[in-house]
Amino acid sequence: MVMAMTVTSVFAIERGEEERDIADINRRAQAMDSAIERRAFTGASYLRAGAALLSAQSEVSESLFNRFVAELRLDSDYRGSDGIGWAPVLAPDEFEQFNRTLSQRWEGLALQPTLEEQPRDTMVPVLYLQPDTQRNRRAIGFDMYSEPVRREAMDEAARTARPTASGRVVLIQEGGRQDSGFLIYMPVFDTDPGGRKLKGYVYSPFNADHFLEASADLVSYDGFGARLYDVEEGKRTLIAELPGWHSTGLTVEREVMLADRPMILVVQSARDMALSGMSMITLLFGLAVASLLMLVARLLTQQALEDGRSLDMLMEQNSIRNSLTRELNHRVKNTLANVLSIVALTRRRASGLDEFAEGIDARIRALSATHDLLTQSEWGTTPLRSVVEVELAPYARNLDHEIVLEGPVVELAPNDALSLGLALHELATNAAKFGALSVSGGRIEVRWSWQGEGLARIEWIESGGPPVTQTPQRGFGTELIEKIVAHELRHPVDLDFAVGGVRCTLLVPVRRPGEFALRERYADAK
């Protein structure tokens, strides 16, 4: 009930805030609409004045055009524009003369695009653009009639004899940037009695973002968002956006006529869709009261729930203890079976008590080293590389030998890791006594790869050691690898006593953790 009252209060507060926001952005949208049309009208008025002056002149010279622009004394109302320019209409027989005039006035400048790049019968290239800045000079010589959006605006201006805005373009002045812009064209006609002839266009280029920001400066900006879209055949194209625009917030749309071209102005509230301060206070107060009531109810029932959880915990711990006991018994039996097998084979092959004690000690230590790895992993999976590194660690620090380990990441089950550790220990011991590790310059390579799903192939390759006899005496190591290890890994072992060095290939199963992990095996007991 408290929460319902809180939500109702918050809803009422937010409804009032929304109505105030709608009224505010409507007022701002009206002001922005007027500011945009004012700036467009100002620009159009300058262009009309230019057209009236230039139409009465037989030739539009640079000094005449510059004097006209200087006498306009463009003020802050013309912000957002790159200036005022003049572009004559050229027939094909005038192209070459214009190119010469352009290169004389500006060394290295020429018509762009060239006729080779884009053949055409009419050109309207930029001849003058004031103010004379490095940015504006990029546009000198550009044939605006070669670009479809500009050409459409110029044709419409010539048809209506009125200032006409283009759609979205990227101004040549932008260089390599892709900032949106637009242009306003005013046609200039020859006033000779022989008939009206189009001489060219006086025009203004605008950077769309700068134009919108300059319009926003005329109203109370206060960080609200605004976007200006060009509209053509019902399709909107974003051409300008104020920095205050964000992904959420109430918006109002207005149609704007910018030099006879319809555009859509979208004004966004400076307030995002987050709750107002009053709503947050009301919500927090309601949550505090509701939380207090819930806490009292919770305390009344908590003791009973805790008693039930304690009983469940005792039953769970008892089940886990029984499972651990069974698992420990199983793993101790496995380890003792391995030890008994090692003892039996060592005794059968030993010629004396010292040899028997030395063999037992080394093999039990190898078994212990692998056990340490399994303990560190809590008897989960053990990296194959770690097993190899542990068994070869006594020889890896000797600079006389080279040991190469290479293979992907492979995780082994505990029993498989123990068996592999015993095999590698015997191979390393044999190499230290008779093989590659017994002489300087010997090389051991241990490479492993995936043989298939759930099976890893491990290759032991010796080189650089003494020649190996083709009929070696079969000792404990050979029998341990070919019998015990092969039995434990459930795959045969290929042991080859090649003349260049011993080679051994083992296949080790890679089991999923669920097949041996204690926590998963007894998950149901929890």
C-alpha positions in Angstrom: 0.0 0.0 0.0 2.8 2.4 0.8 4.6 1.6 -2.4 1.3 2.1 -4.4 0.9 5.5 -2.8 4.5 6.4 -3.6 4.2 5.4 -7.2 1.0 7.4 -7.6 2.7 10.5 -6.2 5.7 10.1 -8.4 3.5 9.7 -11.4 1.6 12.9 -10.6 4.9 14.8 -10.1 6.4 13.5 -13.3 3.2 14.3 -15.3 3.4 17.9 -14.1 7.2 18.1 -15.0 6.4 16.7 -18.4 3.8 19.3 -19.1 6.2 22.0 -18.1 8.9 20.5 -20.3 6.5 20.4 -23.3 5.6 24.0 -22.9 9.2 25.0 -22.5 10.5 23.2 -25.6 7.5 24.5 -27.7 8.6 28.0 -26.7 12.3 27.2 -27.6 11.2 25.5 -30.9 9.3 28.6 -31.9 12.3 30.8 -31.0 14.7 28.5 -32.9 12.4 28.4 -35.9 12.4 32.2 -36.0 16.1 32.5 -35.5 16.8 30.0 -38.4 14.4 31.8 -40.8 15.9 35.1 -39.7 19.5 34.0 -40.6 18.3 32.5 -43.8 16.4 35.7 -44.7 19.5 37.8 -43.9 21.6 35.6 -46.2 19.0 35.7 -49.0 18.8 39.5 -48.7 22.5 39.9 -49.2 22.3 37.6 -52.2 19.4 39.5 -53.7 21.4 42.7 -53.4 24.3 41.1 -55.1 22.2 39.8 -57.9 20.7 43.2 -58.5 24.1 44.8 -58.7 25.8 42.1 -60.8 23.0 41.9 -63.3 23.5 45.5 -64.3 27.2 44.9 -65.0 28.5 43.8 -68.4 31.4 42.1 -66.7 31.8 40.9 -63.1 35.3 41.9 -62.3 37.2 40.9 -59.1 37.5 44.4 -57.9 33.8 45.1 -58.4 32.8 41.9 -56.5 35.2 42.5 -53.7 34.0 46.1 -53.3 30.4 44.9 -53.2 31.1 42.3 -50.4 33.2 44.9 -48.4 30.3 47.4 -48.6 27.9 44.8 -47.2 29.8 44.9 -43.9 28.7 41.4 -42.9 27.8 41.5 -39.2 27.3 38.8 -36.6 23.9 37.9 -38.2 25.8 36.2 -41.0 27.6 33.8 -38.7 27.7 30.2 -39.9 28.3 31.2 -43.5 31.7 30.9 -45.2 31.0 34.1 -47.1 29.6 35.2 -50.5 30.8 33.9 -53.9 30.3 34.4 -57.6 30.1 31.5 -60.1 29.5 32.3 -63.8 27.6 30.1 -66.2 30.0 28.9 -68.9 29.3 27.4 -72.4 31.7 24.8 -73.9 33.5 27.5 -76.0 34.3 29.5 -72.8 35.9 26.6 -70.8 39.4 27.1 -72.1 39.4 30.9 -71.6 38.1 30.5 -68.1 40.9 28.0 -67.3 43.5 30.6 -68.5 41.9 33.3 -66.5 41.9 31.1 -63.4 45.5 30.0 -63.8 46.6 33.7 -64.2 44.8 34.7 -61.1 45.8 31.7 -59.0 48.9 29.9 -60.1 48.3 26.1 -60.3 44.5 26.3 -60.1 42.3 24.8 -62.8 38.7 23.6 -63.4 37.7 20.7 -61.3 36.6 18.1 -62.1 38.2 18.2 -65.5 36.4 17.4 -68.7 38.3 14.2 -69.0 37.0 13.1 -65.6 33.4 14.2 -66.3 32.4 15.4 -69.8 29.6 18.1 -69.7 28.2 20.9 -71.7 27.6 23.5 -69.0 29.8 24.6 -66.1 29.2 26.9 -63.1 32.7 27.1 -61.5 33.5 29.2 -58.5 35.5 32.3 -59.6 35.3 34.6 -56.5 34.7 33.7 -52.9 35.0 36.3 -50.1 36.4 36.5 -47.5 39.6 35.5 -49.2 40.8 32.8 -46.7 42.9 29.6 -47.1 39.7 27.6 -46.4 37.7 29.4 -49.2 40.5 29.1 -51.7 39.9 25.3 -51.8 36.6 26.0 -53.6 38.0 28.3 -56.4 37.6 26.6 -59.7 35.2 23.9 -58.5 32.3 23.3 -61.0 29.3 23.2 -58.8 27.1 22.2 -61.7 28.9 18.9 -61.9 27.4 17.8 -58.5 23.7 16.6 -58.6 22.6 18.2 -55.3 24.1 21.6 -56.1 22.9 21.4 -59.7 19.3 20.7 -58.6 19.3 23.8 -56.4 20.8 26.0 -59.1 18.2 24.9 -61.6 15.4 25.5 -59.2 16.8 29.0 -58.4 17.0 29.8 -62.1 13.4 28.7 -62.6 11.9 30.7 -59.7 14.4 33.6 -59.8 14.5 33.4 -56.0 17.2 32.4 -53.4 17.1 28.6 -53.1 18.8 26.4 -50.7 20.4 23.1 -51.6 20.1 19.7 -49.8 22.9 18.3 -47.7 26.4 18.5 -49.3 30.0 18.4 -48.1 31.6 21.8 -48.8 34.8 21.8 -50.9 36.2 24.1 -48.2 36.1 21.2 -45.7 39.1 19.5 -47.3 39.1 15.9 -46.2 36.4 16.4 -43.5 32.9 15.2 -43.9 31.0 18.0 -42.1 27.5 18.6 -43.5 26.7 21.8 -45.2 24.3 23.5 -47.7 24.4 26.4 -50.1 21.9 29.2 -51.0 21.9 30.3 -54.7 20.6 33.5 -56.2 20.5 33.6 -60.1 21.9 36.6 -61.9 20.3 37.4 -65.2 21.6 39.7 -68.0 19.3 42.8 -68.2 20.0 43.5 -71.9 16.9 44.2 -74.0 17.7 41.2 -76.3 16.2 38.8 -73.7 16.9 37.5 -70.3 20.1 35.4 -70.1 21.5 33.6 -67.1 24.9 35.0 -66.3 25.7 33.1 -63.2 25.0 32.7 -59.5 25.8 34.7 -56.4 25.8 32.3 -53.6 26.7 31.6 -49.9 28.1 28.3 -48.5 27.1 27.3 -45.0 28.6 24.8 -42.5 25.4 23.3 -41.2 26.5 22.8 -37.6 27.9 26.4 -37.4 24.7 27.8 -38.9 22.5 25.9 -36.3 24.8 27.0 -33.4 24.7 30.6 -34.6 20.9 30.4 -34.7 20.7 28.9 -31.2 22.8 31.9 -29.9 19.9 34.2 -30.8 17.7 32.4 -28.2 18.0 31.2 -24.7 20.2 28.2 -25.4 20.7 26.7 -21.9 22.1 23.4 -23.2 18.9 22.1 -24.9 19.3 19.8 -27.9 18.4 20.5 -31.5 18.7 18.8 -34.9 18.0 20.1 -38.4 16.9 17.6 -41.1 16.7 18.1 -44.8 13.5 16.8 -46.3 13.2 15.5 -49.9 10.4 13.2 -51.1 9.5 12.4 -47.6 13.0 11.2 -46.6 14.9 12.9 -43.8 18.6 13.6 -43.9 20.4 14.9 -40.8 22.5 17.9 -41.6 23.2 19.6 -38.3 23.0 18.9 -34.5 23.7 20.9 -31.4 26.2 19.5 -28.9 23.4 19.2 -26.2 21.6 16.4 -28.0 21.2 13.2 -26.0 19.6 9.8 -26.5 16.6 10.5 -24.3 14.3 13.4 -23.7 11.1 15.0 -24.9 11.2 16.5 -28.5 9.1 18.8 -30.6 9.2 19.1 -34.4 8.6 22.1 -36.6 8.8 22.6 -40.3 11.2 25.3 -41.3 11.4 27.0 -44.8 15.1 27.8 -45.4 15.4 29.7 -48.6 12.4 28.0 -50.3 13.6 24.5 -49.1 11.5 22.6 -46.5 13.5 21.4 -43.5 12.5 19.8 -40.2 13.7 21.3 -36.9 13.6 19.0 -33.9 14.1 20.6 -30.5 14.8 18.4 -27.4 14.3 19.2 -23.8 17.5 19.8 -21.8 16.1 17.4 -19.1 16.6 13.7 -19.8 14.0 11.1 -18.9 15.4 10.6 -15.4 13.2 11.3 -12.4 13.1 14.9 -11.2 14.5 15.9 -7.8 11.0 16.0 -6.1 10.1 12.6 -7.6 13.4 11.1 -6.3 12.8 12.5 -2.8 9.2 11.1 -2.8 10.4 7.7 -4.1 13.2 7.4 -1.6 10.9 8.3 1.3 8.3 5.8 0.2 11.0 3.1 -0.2 12.4 3.9 3.2 8.9 3.4 4.9 8.2 0.3 2.8 11.6 -1.2 3.6 11.1 -0.6 7.4 7.8 -2.4 7.3 9.4 -5.3 5.3 12.2 -5.4 7.8 9.8 -5.8 10.7 8.0 -8.7 8.9 11.3 -10.3 8.0 12.5 -10.3 11.6 9.3 -12.1 12.7 9.9 -15.0 10.3 13.7 -15.0 10.2 14.3 -17.3 13.1 12.1 -20.1 11.7 13.9 -19.9 8.4 17.3 -20.0 10.0 16.4 -23.1 11.9 15.3 -24.8 8.7 18.5 -23.7 6.9 20.6 -25.0 9.8 19.0 -28.5 9.6 19.5 -28.6 5.8 23.1 -27.6 6.3 23.8 -30.4 8.8 22.3 -32.9 6.4 24.3 -31.5 3.5 27.6 -31.6 5.4 26.9 -35.2 6.5 26.3 -36.2 2.9 29.4 -34.4 1.7 31.5 -36.0 4.5 30.4 -39.5 3.4 31.2 -38.7 -0.2 34.6 -37.3 0.7 35.4 -40.5 2.6 34.4 -42.7 -0.3 36.4 -40.6 -2.7 39.5 -40.5 -0.5 39.3 -44.3 0.0 39.1 -44.8 -3.8 42.1 -42.5 -4.6 44.3 -43.9 -1.8 43.6 -47.4 -3.2 44.6 -46.3 -6.7 47.8 -44.7 -5.4 48.7 -47.7 -3.3 48.1 -50.0 -6.3 50.5 -47.9 -8.4 53.1 -48.0 -5.6 52.7 -51.8 -5.2 53.2 -52.2 -9.0 56.4 -50.1 -8.9 57.7 -52.0 -5.9 57.1 -55.3 -7.6 58.7 -54.4 -10.9 61.7 -52.7 -9.2 62.3 -55.7 -7.0 62.2 -58.1 -9.9 64.7 -56.0 -11.9 67.0 -54.9 -9.1 70.3 -56.7 -8.7 70.9 -55.5 -5.1 69.4 -53.7 -2.2 71.0 -50.3 -3.0 69.8 -50.5 -6.6 66.3 -51.4 -5.3 66.3 -48.5 -2.8 67.5 -46.0 -5.4 64.9 -47.1 -8.0 62.1 -47.0 -5.4 63.2 -43.6 -4.1 63.3 -41.9 -7.6 60.0 -43.3 -8.7 58.2 -42.5 -5.5 59.6 -38.9 -5.8 58.3 -38.7 -9.4 54.9 -39.9 -8.2 55.1 -37.3 -5.4 55.9 -34.4 -7.7 52.9 -35.2 -9.8 50.8 -35.5 -6.6 51.9 -32.0 -5.7 50.6 -30.7 -9.0 47.3 -32.5 -8.4 47.1 -31.0 -4.9 47.6 -27.5 -6.3 44.7 -28.0 -8.7 42.6 -29.5 -5.9 42.5 -32.8 -7.7 40.9 -31.2 -10.7 42.3 -31.0 -14.2 46.1 -30.5 -14.5 47.8 -28.9 -17.5 49.8 -31.4 -19.6 52.6 -28.9 -19.9 53.0 -28.6 -16.1 53.4 -32.4 -15.8 56.1 -32.4 -18.5 57.9 -29.4 -16.9 57.9 -31.0 -13.5 59.5 -34.2 -14.7 62.1 -32.4 -16.8 62.9 -29.7 -14.3 66.2 -31.3 -13.0 67.6 -31.2 -16.6 66.1 -28.0 -17.8 68.7 -25.9 -15.9 71.6 -27.5 -17.6 72.9 -25.4 -20.4 74.5 -28.4 -22.1 71.1 -29.7 -23.1 68.3 -28.3 -25.2 64.7 -29.1 -24.1 61.8 -28.2 -26.4 58.2 -28.3 -25.2 55.5 -27.5 -27.7 51.7 -28.1 -27.9 48.3 -26.7 -27.2 46.6 -26.3 -23.9 45.5 -29.7 -22.7 44.0 -30.5 -19.2 44.4 -34.0 -17.8 42.4 -35.9 -15.2 44.3 -36.8 -12.0 44.9 -40.5 -12.6 46.0 -39.8 -16.2 48.4 -37.1 -15.1 50.0 -39.6 -12.6 50.5 -42.2 -15.2 51.9 -39.7 -17.7 54.3 -38.4 -15.0 55.6 -41.9 -14.3 56.2 -42.5 -18.1 58.0 -39.2 -18.5 60.2 -39.9 -15.4 61.3 -43.2 -16.8 62.1 -41.7 -20.2 64.0 -38.8 -18.7 66.0 -41.2 -16.4 66.9 -43.4 -19.4 67.9 -40.3 -21.4 70.1 -39.1 -18.5 71.8 -42.5 -18.2 72.2 -43.6 -21.8 70.5 -41.0 -24.1 70.4 -37.4 -25.1 70.7 -36.0 -21.6 73.9 -38.0 -20.9 76.1 -35.9 -23.2 76.7 -32.3 -24.0 74.6 -31.0 -26.9 71.8 -33.5 -26.5 68.3 -32.5 -27.4 64.9 -33.6 -26.0 61.7 -32.6 -27.8 58.3 -33.2 -26.2 55.5 -32.3 -28.6 51.8 -32.9 -28.1 48.7 -32.4 -30.2 45.0 -33.4 -30.5 44.6 -36.9 -31.9 40.9 -36.5 -32.0 38.1 -35.6 -29.7 39.0 -36.6 -26.2 42.5 -37.9 -27.1 45.9 -36.2 -26.9 49.0 -37.6 -28.7 52.4 -37.0 -27.0 55.7 -37.6 -28.7 59.1 -38.0 -27.0 62.0 -37.5 -29.4 65.7 -37.7 -28.5 68.5 -36.5 -30.7 72.2 -35.6 -30.3 72.9 -38.4 -27.9 75.0 -41.6 -28.2 73.9 -44.2 -30.8 71.1 -46.5 -29.5 71.5 -50.2 -29.8 68.8 -51.9 -31.8 68.3 -54.7 -29.2 68.3 -52.8 -25.9 68.1 -54.7 -22.6 64.5 -54.5 -21.4 64.5 -53.0 -17.9 61.9 -51.8 -15.4 61.4 -48.5 -17.3 60.4 -50.3 -20.5 58.0 -52.7 -18.7 56.5 -49.8 -16.6 55.8 -47.7 -19.7 54.5 -50.6 -21.9 52.5 -52.3 -19.2 51.5 -50.2 -16.2 51.3 -46.8 -18.1 49.6 -48.3 -21.1 47.1 -50.1 -18.9 46.3 -47.0 -16.9 46.0 -44.8 -20.0 43.9 -47.5 -21.8 46.0 -47.0 -25.0 49.1 -48.9 -26.3 52.5 -47.1 -26.0 54.8 -47.0 -29.1 58.4 -47.2 -27.8 61.0 -47.1 -30.6 64.8 -47.4 -29.9 65.9 -45.7 -33.1 69.7 -45.3 -33.8 69.5 -41.5 -33.7 67.6 -41.5 -30.3 64.7 -43.0 -28.4 61.2 -42.1 -29.7 58.1 -42.7 -27.7 54.5 -42.0 -28.6 51.7 -42.1 -26.0 48.0 -41.5 -26.3 46.4 -39.9 -23.3 42.6 -39.6 -22.9 41.3 -36.1 -22.1 38.2 -36.6 -20.0 35.6 -34.0 -19.2 35.8 -32.8 -15.6 32.3 -34.2 -14.8 33.7 -37.7 -15.3 36.1 -37.5 -12.3 35.5 -34.2 -10.4 34.2 -34.8 -6.9 32.1 -31.7 -6.7 30.1 -32.7 -9.8 30.0 -36.4 -9.0 28.3 -35.7 -5.7 26.4 -32.5 -6.7 23.1 -34.3 -6.1 24.1 -34.8 -2.5 24.1 -31.1 -1.9 
